[in-house]
Amino acid sequence: MPMKDFQMDIEASFSEGKYQDIVEAKARLTRPEHMLLLGMSYYRLGRLKDALDVFQDISGKIERLSKAYFYMARIYMELEDMDSARSYLERYLSLNPDDDEARDMMEQGPSEEMVIEPSVELARLYAGQGHIEKALEIYKVLIKDGTTEEIRDEALKTQNMYIIRVLEGWLEALKT
């Protein structure tokens, strides 16, 4: 059976109350919305433990993917669409209420936008604190504005630190 037909059959089975058919097709369910229908089918069949297992799996995926809301909010802030930014931050914070950076972004209104002048000292501070990506952003601005060879060398060293850190992370991931 083609995938599109299978998807339509799952949705039709649910709307027709054929919950057992969905449970029997469990091994073929891959789409998140079908997993939701599986959990709901278990629930309606009174198989609460199975339903809970499916819903916990789905909610874990939602939490891991919720970072998309955070980055959408950041993008909307950069585009100066504060209403959209606030909307996505609210969604993100509903799933990640302890994220201080997101809460700070929420409190920061459009008129309170911080303006920090890029400087070598600021880039060094960020790099020293382990915020290598932020340091590289600042070096990029400084290089674009025209800087000395010394600053370019410093930026290159910081970039090398970043690459080493990424590679070490990959190596550690391969070990586990």
Contact map, one row per residue, 1 for C-alpha under 8 A:
11101100000000000000000000000000000000000000000000000000000000000000000000000000000000000000000000000000000000000000000000000000000000000000000000000000000000000000000000000000
11111100000000000000000000000000000000000000000000000000000000000000000000000000000000000000000000000000000000000000000000000000000000000000000000000000000000000000000000000000
11111110000000000000000000000000000000000000000000000000000000000000000000000000000000000000000000000000000000000000000000000000000000000000000000000000000000000000000000000000
01111111000000000000000000000000000000000000000000000000000000000000000000000000000000000000000000000000000000000000000000000000000000000000000000000000000000000000000000000000
11111111100000000000000000000000000000000000000000000000000000000000000000000000000000000000000000000000000000000000000000000000000000000000000000000000000000000000000000000000
11111111110000000000000000000000000000000000000000000000000000000000000000000000000000000000000000000000000000000000000000000000000000000000000000000000000000000000000000000000
00111111111000000000000000000000010000000000000000000000000000000000000000000000000000000000000000000000000000000000000000000000000000000000000000000000000000000000000000000000
00011111111100000000000000000000000000000000000000000000000000000000000000000000000000000000000000000000000000000000000000000000000000000000000000000000000000000000000000000000
00001111111110000000000000000000000000000000000000000000000000000000000000000000000000000000000000000000000000000000000000000000000000000000000000000000000000000000000000000000
00000111111111000000010000000000010000000000000000000000000000000000000000000000000000000000000000000000000000000000000000000000000000000000000000000000000000000000000000000000
00000011111111100000000000000000010010000000000000000000000000000000000000000000000000000000000000000000000000000000000000000000000000000000000000000000000000000000000000000000
00000001111111110000000000000000000000000000000000000000000000000000000000000000000000000000000000000000000000000000000000000000000000000000000000000000000000000000000000000000
00000000111111111110110000000000000000000000000000000000000000000000000000000000000000000000000000000000000000000000000000000000000000000000000000000000000000000000000000000000
00000000011111111110010000000000000010001000000000000000000000000000000000000000000000000000000000000000000000000000000000000000000000000000000000000000000000000000000000000000
00000000001111111100000000000000000000000000000000000000000000000000000000000000000000000000000000000000000000000000000000000000000000000000000000000000000000000000000000000000
00000000000111111100000000000000000000000000000000000000000000000000000000000000000000000000000000000000000000000000000000000000000000000000000000000000000000000000000000000000
00000000000011111110000000000000000000000000000000000000000000000000000000000000000000000000000000000000000000000000000000000000000000000000000000000000000000000000000000000000
00000000000011111111110000000000000000000000000000000000000000000000000000000000000000000000000000000000000000000000000000000000000000000000000000000000000000000000000000000000
00000000000011001111111000000000000001001101100000000000000000000000000000000000000000000000000000000000000000000000000000000000000000000000000000000000000000000000000000000000
00000000000000000111111100000000000000001000100000000000000000000000000000000000000000000000000000000000000000000000000000000000000000000000000000000000000000000000000000000000
00000000000010000111111110000000000000000000000000000000000000000000000000000000000000000000000000000000000000000000000000000000000000000000000000000000000000000000000000000000
00000000010011000111111111000000000011001000000000000000000000000000000000000000000000000000000000000000000000000000000000000000000000000000000000000000000000000000000000000000
00000000000000000011111111000000000001001100000000000000000000000000000000000000000000000000000000000000000000000000000000000000000000000000000000000000000000000000000000000000
00000000000000000001111111100000000000000000000000000000000000000000000000000000000000000000000000000000000000000000000000000000000000000000000000000000000000000000000000000000
00000000000000000000111111111000000000000000000000000000000000000000000000000000000000000000000000000000000000000000000000000000000000000000000000000000000000000000000000000000
00000000000000000000011111111000000001000000000000000000000000000000000000000000000000000000000000000000000000000000000000000000000000000000000000000000000000000000000000000000
00000000000000000000000111111000000000000000000000000000000000000000000000000000000000000000000000000000000000000000000000000000000000000000000000000000000000000000000000000000
00000000000000000000000011111100000000000000000000000000000000000000000000000000000000000000000000000000000000000000000000000000000000000000000000000000000000000000000000000000
00000000000000000000000011111110011000000000000000000000000000000000000000000000000000000000000000000000000000000000000000000000000000000000000000000000000000000000000000000000
00000000000000000000000000011111011000000000000000000000000000000000000000000000000000000000000000000000000000000000000000000000000000000000000000000000000000000000000000000000
00000000000000000000000000001111111000000000000000000000000000000000000000000000000000000000000000000000000000000000000000000000000000000000000000000000000000000000000000000000
00000000000000000000000000000111111100000000000000000000010000000000000000000000000000000000000000000000000000000000000000000000000000000000000000000000000000000000000000000000
00000000000000000000000000000011111110000000000000000000000000000000000000000000000000000000000000000000000000000000000000000000000000000000000000000000000000000000000000000000
00000010011000000000000000001111111111000000000000000000000000000000000000000000000000000000000000000000000000000000000000000000000000000000000000000000000000000000000000000000
00000000000000000000000000001111111111100000000000000100010000000000000000000000000000000000000000000000000000000000000000000000000000000000000000000000000000000000000000000000
00000000000000000000000000000001111111110000000000000110010000000000000000000000000000000000000000000000000000000000000000000000000000000000000000000000000000000000000000000000
00000000001001000000010000000000111111111000000000000000000000000000000000000000000000000000000000000000000000000000000000000000000000000000000000000000000000000000000000000000
00000000000000000010011001000000011111111100000000100100000000000000000000000000000000000000000000000000000000000000000000000000000000000000000000000000000000000000000000000000
00000000000000000000000000000000001111111110000001110110000000000000000000000000000000000000000000000000000000000000000000000000000000000000000000000000000000000000000000000000
00000000000000000000000000000000000111111111000000100000000000000000000000000000000000000000000000000000000000000000000000000000000000000000000000000000000000000000000000000000
00000000000001000011011000000000000011111111100000100000000000000000000000000000000000000000000000000000000000000000000000000000000000000000000000000000000000000000000000000000
00000000000000000010001000000000000001111111111101100000000000000000000000000000000000000000000000000000000000000000000000000000000000000000000000000000000000000000000000000000
00000000000000000000000000000000000000111111111101100000000000000000000000000000000000000000000000000000000000000000000000000000000000000000000000000000000000000000000000000000
00000000000000000010000000000000000000011111111000000000000000000000000000000000000000000000000000000000000000000000000000000000000000000000000000000000000000000000000000000000
00000000000000000011000000000000000000001111111000000000000000000000000000000000000000000000000000000000000000000000000000000000000000000000000000000000000000000000000000000000
00000000000000000000000000000000000000000111111100000000000000000000000000000000000000000000000000000000000000000000000000000000000000000000000000000000000000000000000000000000
00000000000000000000000000000000000000000111111111100000000000000000000000000000000000000000000000000000000000000000000000000000000000000000000000000000000000000000000000000000
00000000000000000000000000000000000000000110011111110000000000000000000000000000000000000000000000000000000000000000000000000000000000000000000000000000000000000000000000000000
00000000000000000000000000000000000000000000001111111000000000000000000000000000000000000000000000000000000000000000000000000000000000000000000000000000000000000000000000000000
00000000000000000000000000000000000000100110001111111100000000000000000000000000000000000000000000000000000000000000000000000000000000000000000000000000000000000000000000000000
00000000000000000000000000000000000001111110001111111110000000000000000000000000000000000000000000000000000000000000000000000000000000000000000000000000000000000000000000000000
00000000000000000000000000000000000000100000000111111111000000000000000000000000000000000000000000000000000000000000000000000000000000000000000000000000000000000000000000000000
00000000000000000000000000000000000000000000000011111111100000000000000000000000000000000000000000000000000000000000000000000000000000000000000000000000000000000000000000000000
00000000000000000000000000000000001101100000000001111111110000000000000000000000000000000000000000000000000000000000000000000000000000000000000000000000000000000000000000000000
00000000000000000000000000000000000100100000000000111111111000000000000000000000000000000000000000000000000000000000000000000000000000000000000000000000000000000000000000000000
00000000000000000000000000000000000000000000000000011111111100000000000000000000000000000000000000000000000000000000000000000000000000000000000000000000000000000000000000000000
00000000000000000000000000000000000000000000000000001111111110000000000000000000000000000000000000000000000000000000000000000000000000000000000000000000000000000000000000000000
00000000000000000000000000000001001100000000000000000111111111000000000000000000000000000000000000000000000000000000000000000000000000000000000000000000000000000000000000000000
00000000000000000000000000000000000000000000000000000011111111100000000000000000000000000000000000000000000000000000000000000000000000000000000000000000000000000000000000000000
00000000000000000000000000000000000000000000000000000001111111110000000000000000000000000000000000000000000000000000000000000000000000000000000000000000000000000000000000000000
00000000000000000000000000000000000000000000000000000000111111111000000000000000000000000000000000000000000000000000000000000000000000000000000000000000000000000000000000000000
00000000000000000000000000000000000000000000000000000000011111111100000000000000000000000000000000000000000000000000000000000000000000000000000000000000000000000000000000000000
00000000000000000000000000000000000000000000000000000000001111111110000000000000000000000000001100000000000000000000000000000000000000000000000000000000000000000000000000000000
00000000000000000000000000000000000000000000000000000000000111111110000000000000000000000000000000000000000000000000000000000000000000000000000000000000000000000000000000000000
00000000000000000000000000000000000000000000000000000000000011111111000000000000000000000000000000000000000000000000000000000000000000000000000000000000000000000000000000000000
00000000000000000000000000000000000000000000000000000000000001111111110000000000000000000001001000000000000000000000000000000000000000000000000000000000000000000000000000000000
00000000000000000000000000000000000000000000000000000000000000111111111000000000000000000001000000000000000000000000000000000000000000000000000000000000000000000000000000000000
00000000000000000000000000000000000000000000000000000000000000001111111100000000000000000000000000000000000000000000000000000000000000000000000000000000000000000000000000000000
00000000000000000000000000000000000000000000000000000000000000000111111110000000000000011011000000000000000000000000000000000000000000000000000000000000000000000000000000000000
00000000000000000000000000000000000000000000000000000000000000000111111111000000000000011001000000000100000000000000000000000000000000000000000000000000000000000000000000000000
00000000000000000000000000000000000000000000000000000000000000000011111111100000000000000000000000000000000000000000000000000000000000000000000000000000000000000000000000000000
00000000000000000000000000000000000000000000000000000000000000000001111111110000000010010000000000000000000000000000000000000000000000000000000000000000000000000000000000000000
00000000000000000000000000000000000000000000000000000000000000000000111111111000000111111000000000000000000000000000000000000000000000000000000000000000000000000000000000000000
00000000000000000000000000000000000000000000000000000000000000000000011111111100000010000000000000000000000000000000000000000000000000000000000000000000000000000000000000000000
00000000000000000000000000000000000000000000000000000000000000000000001111111110000010000000000000000000000000000000000000000000000000000000000000000000000000000000000000000000
00000000000000000000000000000000000000000000000000000000000000000000000111111111110110000000000000000000000000000000000000000000000000000000000000000000000000000000000000000000
00000000000000000000000000000000000000000000000000000000000000000000000011111111110010000000000000000000000000000000000000000000000000000000000000000000000000000000000000000000
00000000000000000000000000000000000000000000000000000000000000000000000001111111100000000000000000000000000000000000000000000000000000000000000000000000000000000000000000000000
00000000000000000000000000000000000000000000000000000000000000000000000000111111100000000000000000000000000000000000000000000000000000000000000000000000000000000000000000000000
00000000000000000000000000000000000000000000000000000000000000000000000000011111110000000000000000000000000001000000000000000000000000000000000000000000000000000000000000000000
00000000000000000000000000000000000000000000000000000000000000000000000000011111111110000000000000000000000000000000000000000000000000000000000000000000000000000000000000000000
00000000000000000000000000000000000000000000000000000000000000000000000000011001111111000000000000000000000011000000000000000000000000000000000000000000000000000000000000000000
00000000000000000000000000000000000000000000000000000000000000000000000000000000111111100000000000000000000000000000000000000000000000000000000000000000000000000000000000000000
00000000000000000000000000000000000000000000000000000000000000000000000010010000111111110000000000000000000000000000000000000000000000000000000000000000000000000000000000000000
00000000000000000000000000000000000000000000000000000000000000000000000111111000111111111000000000000000000000000000000000000000000000000000000000000000000000000000000000000000
00000000000000000000000000000000000000000000000000000000000000000000000010000000011111111100000000000000010000000000000000000000000000000000000000000000000000000000000000000000
00000000000000000000000000000000000000000000000000000000000000000000000010000000001111111110000000000000000000000000000000000000000000000000000000000000000000000000000000000000
00000000000000000000000000000000000000000000000000000000000000000000110110000000000111111111000000000000000000000000000000000000000000000000000000000000000000000000000000000000
00000000000000000000000000000000000000000000000000000000000000000000110010000000000011111111100000000100110000000000000000000000000000000000000000000000000000000000000000000000
00000000000000000000000000000000000000000000000000000000000000000000000000000000000001111111110000000000010000000000000000000000000000000000000000000000000000000000000000000000
00000000000000000000000000000000000000000000000000000000000000000000100000000000000000111111111000000000000000000000000000000000000000000000000000000000000000000000000000000000
00000000000000000000000000000000000000000000000000000000000000000110110000000000000000011111111110000000000000000000000000000000000000000000000000000000000000000000000000000000
00000000000000000000000000000000000000000000000000000000000000000000000000000000000000001111111111100110000000000000000000000000000000000000000000000000000000000000000000000000
00000000000000000000000000000000000000000000000000000000000000000000000000000000000000000111111110000000000000000000000000000000000000000000000000000000000000000000000000000000
00000000000000000000000000000000000000000000000000000000000000100100000000000000000000000011111110000000000000000000000000000000000000000000000000000000000000000000000000000000
00000000000000000000000000000000000000000000000000000000000000100000000000000000000000000001111111100000000000000000000000000000000000000000000000000000000000000000000000000000
00000000000000000000000000000000000000000000000000000000000000000000000000000000000000000001111111100010000000000000000000000000000000000000000000000000000000000000000000000000
00000000000000000000000000000000000000000000000000000000000000000000000000000000000000000000100111110000000000000000000000000000000000000000000000000000000000000000000000000000
00000000000000000000000000000000000000000000000000000000000000000000000000000000000000000000100111111110000000000000000000000000000000000000000000000000000000000000000000000000
00000000000000000000000000000000000000000000000000000000000000000000000000000000000000000000000001111111000000000000000000000000000000000000000000000000000000000000000000000000
00000000000000000000000000000000000000000000000000000000000000000000000000000000000000000000000000111111100000000000000000000000000000000000000000000000000000000000000000000000
00000000000000000000000000000000000000000000000000000000000000000000010000000000000000001000100000111111110000000000000000000000000000000000000000000000000000000000000000000000
00000000000000000000000000000000000000000000000000000000000000000000000000000000000000000000100010111111111000000000000000000000000000000000000000000000000000000000000000000000
00000000000000000000000000000000000000000000000000000000000000000000000000000000000000000000000000011111111100000000000000000000000000000000000000000000000000000000000000000000
00000000000000000000000000000000000000000000000000000000000000000000000000000000000000001000000000001111111110000000000000000000000000000000000000000000000000000000000000000000
00000000000000000000000000000000000000000000000000000000000000000000000000000000000001001100000000000111111110000000000000000000000000000000000000000000000000000000000000000000
00000000000000000000000000000000000000000000000000000000000000000000000000000000000000000000000000000011111110000000000000000000000000000000000000000000000000000000000000000000
00000000000000000000000000000000000000000000000000000000000000000000000000000000000000000000000000000001111111111000000000000000000000000000000000000000000000000000000000000000
00000000000000000000000000000000000000000000000000000000000000000000000000000000010000000000000000000000111111111000000000000000000000000000000000000000000000000000000000000000
00000000000000000000000000000000000000000000000000000000000000000000000000000001010000000000000000000000000111111000000000000000000000000000000000000000000000000000000000000000
00000000000000000000000000000000000000000000000000000000000000000000000000000000000000000000000000000000000111111000000000000000000000000000000000000000000000000000000000000000
00000000000000000000000000000000000000000000000000000000000000000000000000000000000000000000000000000000000111111100000000000000000000000000000000000000000000000000000000000000
00000000000000000000000000000000000000000000000000000000000000000000000000000000000000000000000000000000000111111110000000000000000000000000000000000000000000000000000000000000
00000000000000000000000000000000000000000000000000000000000000000000000000000000000000000000000000000000000000011111000000000000000000000000000000000000000000000000000000000000
00000000000000000000000000000000000000000000000000000000000000000000000000000000000000000000000000000000000000001111100000000000000000000000000000000000000000000000000000000000
00000000000000000000000000000000000000000000000000000000000000000000000000000000000000000000000000000000000000000111110000000000000000000000000000000000000000000000000000000000
00000000000000000000000000000000000000000000000000000000000000000000000000000000000000000000000000000000000000000011111000000000000000000000000000000000000000000000000000000000
00000000000000000000000000000000000000000000000000000000000000000000000000000000000000000000000000000000000000000001111101100000000000000100110000000000000000000000000000000000
00000000000000000000000000000000000000000000000000000000000000000000000000000000000000000000000000000000000000000000111111100000000000000100010000000000000000000000000000000000
00000000000000000000000000000000000000000000000000000000000000000000000000000000000000000000000000000000000000000000011111110000000000000110010000000010000000000000000000000000
00000000000000000000000000000000000000000000000000000000000000000000000000000000000000000000000000000000000000000000001111111000000000000000000000000000000000000000000000000000
00000000000000000000000000000000000000000000000000000000000000000000000000000000000000000000000000000000000000000000011111111100000000100100000000000000000000000000000000000000
00000000000000000000000000000000000000000000000000000000000000000000000000000000000000000000000000000000000000000000011111111110000001110110000000000000000000000000000000000000
00000000000000000000000000000000000000000000000000000000000000000000000000000000000000000000000000000000000000000000000111111111000000100000000000000000000000000000000000000000
00000000000000000000000000000000000000000000000000000000000000000000000000000000000000000000000000000000000000000000000011111111100000100000000000000000000000000000000000000000
00000000000000000000000000000000000000000000000000000000000000000000000000000000000000000000000000000000000000000000000001111111111101100000000000000000000000000000000000000000
00000000000000000000000000000000000000000000000000000000000000000000000000000000000000000000000000000000000000000000000000111111111101100000000000000000000001000000000000000000
00000000000000000000000000000000000000000000000000000000000000000000000000000000000000000000000000000000000000000000000000011111111000000000000000000000000000000000000000000000
00000000000000000000000000000000000000000000000000000000000000000000000000000000000000000000000000000000000000000000000000001111111000000000000000000000000000000000000000000000
00000000000000000000000000000000000000000000000000000000000000000000000000000000000000000000000000000000000000000000000000000111111100000000000000000000000000000000000000000000
00000000000000000000000000000000000000000000000000000000000000000000000000000000000000000000000000000000000000000000000000000111111111100000000000000000000000000000000000000000
00000000000000000000000000000000000000000000000000000000000000000000000000000000000000000000000000000000000000000000000000000110011111110000000000000000000001101100000000000000
00000000000000000000000000000000000000000000000000000000000000000000000000000000000000000000000000000000000000000000000000000000001111111000000000000000000000000100000000000000
00000000000000000000000000000000000000000000000000000000000000000000000000000000000000000000000000000000000000000000000000100110001111111100000000000000000000000000000000000000
00000000000000000000000000000000000000000000000000000000000000000000000000000000000000000000000000000000000000000000000001111110001111111110000000000000000001000000000000000000
00000000000000000000000000000000000000000000000000000000000000000000000000000000000000000000000000000000000000000000000000100000000111111111000000000000001001100000000000000000
00000000000000000000000000000000000000000000000000000000000000000000000000000000000000000000000000000000000000000000000000000000000011111111100000000000000000000000000000000000
00000000000000000000000000000000000000000000000000000000000000000000000000000000000000000000000000000000000000000000011101100000000001111111110000000000000000000000000000000000
00000000000000000000000000000000000000000000000000000000000000000000000000000000000000000000000000000000000000000000000100100000000000111111111000000011001000000000000000000000
00000000000000000000000000000000000000000000000000000000000000000000000000000000000000000000000000000000000000000000000000000000000000011111111100000000000000000000000000000000
00000000000000000000000000000000000000000000000000000000000000000000000000000000000000000000000000000000000000000000010000000000000000001111111110000000000000000000000000000000
00000000000000000000000000000000000000000000000000000000000000000000000000000000000000000000000000000000000000000000011100000000000000000111111111100000000000000000000000000000
00000000000000000000000000000000000000000000000000000000000000000000000000000000000000000000000000000000000000000000000000000000000000000011111111100011000000000000000000000000
00000000000000000000000000000000000000000000000000000000000000000000000000000000000000000000000000000000000000000000000000000000000000000001111111100000000000000000000000000000
00000000000000000000000000000000000000000000000000000000000000000000000000000000000000000000000000000000000000000000000000000000000000000000111111100000000000000000000000000000
00000000000000000000000000000000000000000000000000000000000000000000000000000000000000000000000000000000000000000000000000000000000000000000011111110000000000000000000000000000
00000000000000000000000000000000000000000000000000000000000000000000000000000000000000000000000000000000000000000000000000000000000000000000011111111011000000000000000000000000
00000000000000000000000000000000000000000000000000000000000000000000000000000000000000000000000000000000000000000000000000000000000000000000000001111111000000000000000000000000
00000000000000000000000000000000000000000000000000000000000000000000000000000000000000000000000000000000000000000000000000000000000000000000000000111111100000000000000000000000
00000000000000000000000000000000000000000000000000000000000000000000000000000000000000000000000000000000000000000000000000000000000000000000000000011111110000000000000000000000
00000000000000000000000000000000000000000000000000000000000000000000000000000000000000000000000000000000000000000000000100000000000000000010001000111111111000000000000000000000
00000000000000000000000000000000000000000000000000000000000000000000000000000000000000000000000000000000000000000000000000000000000000000010001000111111111100000000000000000000
00000000000000000000000000000000000000000000000000000000000000000000000000000000000000000000000000000000000000000000000000000000000000000000000000001111111110000000000000000000
00000000000000000000000000000000000000000000000000000000000000000000000000000000000000000000000000000000000000000000000000000000000000000000000000000111111111000000000000000000
00000000000000000000000000000000000000000000000000000000000000000000000000000000000000000000000000000000000000000000000000000000000000010010000000000011111111100000000000000000
00000000000000000000000000000000000000000000000000000000000000000000000000000000000000000000000000000000000000000000000000000000000000000000000000000001111111110000000000000000
00000000000000000000000000000000000000000000000000000000000000000000000000000000000000000000000000000000000000000000000000000000000000000000000000000000111111111000000000000000
00000000000000000000000000000000000000000000000000000000000000000000000000000000000000000000000000000000000000000000000000000010000100110000000000000000011111111100000000000000
00000000000000000000000000000000000000000000000000000000000000000000000000000000000000000000000000000000000000000000000000000000000100010000000000000000001111111110000000000000
00000000000000000000000000000000000000000000000000000000000000000000000000000000000000000000000000000000000000000000000000000000000000000000000000000000000111111111000000000000
00000000000000000000000000000000000000000000000000000000000000000000000000000000000000000000000000000000000000000000000000000000000100000000000000000000000011111111100000000000
00000000000000000000000000000000000000000000000000000000000000000000000000000000000000000000000000000000000000000000000000000000000110000000000000000000000001111111110000000000
00000000000000000000000000000000000000000000000000000000000000000000000000000000000000000000000000000000000000000000000000000000000000000000000000000000000000111111111000000000
00000000000000000000000000000000000000000000000000000000000000000000000000000000000000000000000000000000000000000000000000000000000000000000000000000000000000011111111100000000
00000000000000000000000000000000000000000000000000000000000000000000000000000000000000000000000000000000000000000000000000000000000000000000000000000000000000001111111110000000
00000000000000000000000000000000000000000000000000000000000000000000000000000000000000000000000000000000000000000000000000000000000000000000000000000000000000000111111111000000
00000000000000000000000000000000000000000000000000000000000000000000000000000000000000000000000000000000000000000000000000000000000000000000000000000000000000000011111111100000
00000000000000000000000000000000000000000000000000000000000000000000000000000000000000000000000000000000000000000000000000000000000000000000000000000000000000000001111111110000
00000000000000000000000000000000000000000000000000000000000000000000000000000000000000000000000000000000000000000000000000000000000000000000000000000000000000000000111111111000
00000000000000000000000000000000000000000000000000000000000000000000000000000000000000000000000000000000000000000000000000000000000000000000000000000000000000000000011111111100
00000000000000000000000000000000000000000000000000000000000000000000000000000000000000000000000000000000000000000000000000000000000000000000000000000000000000000000001111111110
00000000000000000000000000000000000000000000000000000000000000000000000000000000000000000000000000000000000000000000000000000000000000000000000000000000000000000000000111111111
00000000000000000000000000000000000000000000000000000000000000000000000000000000000000000000000000000000000000000000000000000000000000000000000000000000000000000000000011111111
00000000000000000000000000000000000000000000000000000000000000000000000000000000000000000000000000000000000000000000000000000000000000000000000000000000000000000000000001111111
00000000000000000000000000000000000000000000000000000000000000000000000000000000000000000000000000000000000000000000000000000000000000000000000000000000000000000000000000111111
00000000000000000000000000000000000000000000000000000000000000000000000000000000000000000000000000000000000000000000000000000000000000000000000000000000000000000000000000011111
